[in-house]
Amino acid sequence: MIMDRFAPPSAAAVLKLIEEHPLAWVVSMSGHDSAATLLPLRPRATGDGRIEGFVGHFARSNAHVEVLRKNPGALLLFLGPHGYISPSWLSDRTQAPTWNYAAAQFLVDIEFFEDPPALRAAVDDLVGAMERDRPGAWSAEDMAARYERLAAHIIGFRATVRGQRVKFKLGQDERDDVFHEIRAALRAAGSTDLAGWMEDSNAARGR
């Protein structure tokens, strides 16, 4: 069996990627027409961390809603930590530049819902995730009656996962000396998120 060196280390790592980088392109193709909308999405996972669906909401005025009502198939595109890797950081100047990243694609079917309690639960879940650990965290309760007026302009949806492609290109193909120089340079430049993901995906190399 040929192993994919850029495969994510676990289902939990994919879930972590989505939770930390929740903004996704929702993309539809129908004939020669296309539609794409950027939306923050919340994953729904099994007990072992495998993502089986997502929840989100559209503005009702978005023409993409009618596209998806006619054809509910869509592609969700998530881009996680990423960055340019410069050979200028390396002792071996024969190395080529590259780009490190973690990204995920999910093929889904989308189903809309309009039930007010379900929509409020979806909004509260998203807001709760985004506001977690913030001093003076905000909630929809702070909007009071204004929430109902604004909620009339959105529609919720559930996306059921039919397939996924995930790639963690995070230095797995680099020599140990090159990997450690890249990691150190990223940390020195303040790119600690990307450096941390590289470390997690190359745990056997040590830190």
C-alpha positions in Angstrom: 0.0 0.0 0.0 1.3 3.5 -0.9 0.9 5.8 2.0 0.0 9.5 1.5 2.6 11.5 3.3 0.3 14.5 3.3 -2.7 12.7 4.8 -3.9 14.2 8.1 -2.7 12.4 11.1 -6.2 11.7 12.5 -9.9 12.6 12.2 -9.4 14.8 15.3 -6.8 16.8 13.4 -9.3 17.5 10.6 -11.9 18.6 13.1 -9.4 20.9 14.8 -8.6 22.4 11.5 -12.2 23.3 10.8 -12.9 24.5 14.3 -9.9 26.9 14.2 -10.4 28.0 10.6 -14.2 27.9 10.1 -14.6 30.2 7.1 -15.3 28.2 3.9 -16.2 28.8 0.3 -19.6 27.1 -0.4 -19.3 26.4 -4.2 -22.0 25.3 -6.6 -21.7 24.3 -10.3 -24.7 24.0 -12.6 -23.9 23.6 -16.3 -21.8 26.6 -17.2 -23.0 28.7 -14.2 -21.3 28.8 -10.8 -22.0 30.3 -7.5 -19.7 30.8 -4.5 -20.3 32.2 -1.0 -17.9 32.6 1.9 -19.6 31.5 5.2 -18.4 30.5 8.7 -19.5 26.9 9.3 -19.8 24.7 12.3 -18.9 21.0 12.0 -20.9 18.1 13.3 -18.8 15.1 14.2 -19.1 11.5 15.4 -17.8 10.4 18.8 -14.4 9.6 17.2 -14.1 13.0 15.7 -15.1 12.2 12.1 -16.9 15.1 10.5 -20.3 14.0 9.1 -21.9 17.4 8.5 -21.9 21.1 8.9 -24.5 23.8 10.0 -24.6 27.3 8.7 -26.8 30.1 7.4 -27.2 32.2 4.3 -28.7 35.6 3.9 -32.1 35.0 2.3 -31.3 37.7 -0.3 -28.3 35.7 -1.6 -29.1 34.3 -5.0 -27.0 31.2 -4.1 -29.9 30.0 -2.0 -32.1 29.4 -5.0 -29.2 27.7 -6.8 -28.9 25.2 -4.0 -32.7 24.7 -3.7 -32.6 23.5 -7.3 -29.4 21.5 -7.0 -28.3 20.8 -3.3 -24.9 19.4 -4.2 -22.0 21.7 -3.2 -18.3 21.7 -2.4 -17.0 23.3 0.8 -13.4 24.6 0.7 -11.5 25.3 3.9 -8.0 26.8 4.0 -6.2 26.5 7.3 -2.7 27.8 8.3 -0.5 28.5 5.3 2.6 30.4 4.3 5.4 30.8 1.9 8.6 28.9 2.7 11.7 30.8 1.6 15.1 29.1 0.8 16.7 32.2 2.3 16.0 30.7 5.7 18.0 27.5 5.0 21.7 26.6 5.2 21.2 24.5 2.0 20.7 27.2 -0.6 19.9 24.5 -3.3 16.5 24.0 -1.8 13.5 25.3 -3.7 10.8 27.7 -2.4 7.5 26.1 -1.5 4.2 26.8 0.3 3.1 24.9 3.4 -0.6 24.6 4.2 -3.5 22.5 5.6 -6.7 22.5 3.6 -9.9 20.5 3.3 -12.6 19.9 0.7 -16.0 18.4 1.5 -18.5 17.2 -1.0 -21.9 17.8 0.5 -25.7 17.9 0.0 -27.4 20.9 1.5 -30.8 21.0 3.1 -32.3 24.3 4.2 -34.4 24.8 7.4 -36.4 27.7 8.6 -37.7 26.6 12.0 -37.0 29.5 14.4 -35.8 27.4 17.4 -33.4 25.4 15.1 -32.2 28.6 13.5 -31.6 30.2 16.9 -29.7 27.2 18.1 -27.5 27.3 15.0 -26.8 31.0 15.5 -26.1 30.5 19.2 -23.7 27.7 18.5 -21.7 29.7 15.9 -21.6 32.8 18.1 -20.6 30.7 21.1 -17.7 29.2 19.2 -16.5 32.6 17.9 -16.9 34.4 21.2 -15.4 31.7 23.4 -12.8 32.9 25.9 -13.3 36.6 24.9 -13.5 39.0 27.8 -17.1 40.3 28.0 -18.2 37.7 25.4 -21.1 38.8 23.3 -24.3 36.7 22.7 -27.4 37.0 20.6 -29.3 37.8 23.9 -27.6 41.2 23.8 -29.6 42.1 20.7 -32.9 41.7 22.5 -35.8 42.3 20.1 -33.5 43.2 17.3 -32.5 39.6 16.9 -36.0 38.6 15.7 -35.9 41.3 13.1 -32.6 40.3 11.7 -33.3 36.6 12.0 -36.1 37.0 9.5 -33.4 37.8 6.9 -31.4 34.5 7.2 -32.1 30.9 6.4 -30.3 27.9 8.0 -28.9 24.9 6.4 -27.4 21.5 7.2 -24.7 20.0 4.9 -24.4 16.2 4.9 -20.9 15.1 3.9 -20.7 12.7 1.0 -16.9 12.7 0.6 -13.8 14.6 1.6 -10.3 15.4 0.5 -7.9 16.7 3.1 -4.2 17.6 2.6 -1.7 18.6 5.3 1.4 19.7 3.4 3.4 20.6 6.4 7.0 19.7 5.8 6.6 15.9 5.9 8.8 15.6 2.7 11.6 17.8 4.1 14.9 16.5 5.5 15.2 16.8 9.3 17.7 19.7 9.1 15.6 21.6 6.6 12.4 21.0 8.5 13.9 22.3 11.8 15.3 25.4 10.0 11.9 26.2 8.4 10.1 25.7 11.8 12.6 28.0 13.6 12.3 30.7 10.9 8.5 30.6 11.0 8.5 31.0 14.8 11.0 33.9 14.5 8.8 35.6 12.0 5.7 35.2 14.2 4.0 32.5 12.1 3.5 30.4 15.2 0.2 28.9 14.0 1.8 27.4 10.9 4.9 26.3 12.9 2.7 24.6 15.5 0.7 22.7 12.8 4.0 21.6 11.3 5.2 20.3 14.6 1.9 18.4 15.3 2.1 16.8 11.9 5.7 15.7 12.3 5.6 14.6 15.9 8.3 11.9 15.4 10.9 14.6 14.6 10.7 16.1 18.1 10.8 19.8 18.8 
